[in-house]
Amino acid sequence: MVKSKYQSVLELGEKLNIQNGDVKENNGKLEIRGTAETQYQKDLLWDEIKRVGGENPNDLMADIKVANDSYYAKHEVEKGESLSKIAKHYYGDPMKYNKIFEANRDKLDNPDMIHPGQELVIPKM
């Protein structure tokens, strides 16, 4: 029963390709374990858990680890995007675009020149 409540969390975990995933139902409590590639993916899972179960769900125990904590996320540039738009998505603040630019100086010479298909590192805040 509790597993169906958190079905959207399990589906998101599959979509994000969470590694070493393990899901068990034990005495009315769902136990979820796995490893996300980045902190951003872990945050997405926790956001979904909170959306479904509330801020402190008492019917779920989640142990989500992060495989790579050297950066927050990786982002593939799509047509029409700018560093400020990407910064707004990840940080909630378009003015933090320079943080992304500086982390990608090996690929970027100008913060106004990004191209679809480029993979950018999104640094931790």
Order of alpha helices (4+ residues) and beta strands (2+ residues): alpha-alpha-beta-beta-alpha-beta-beta-alpha-alpha-beta
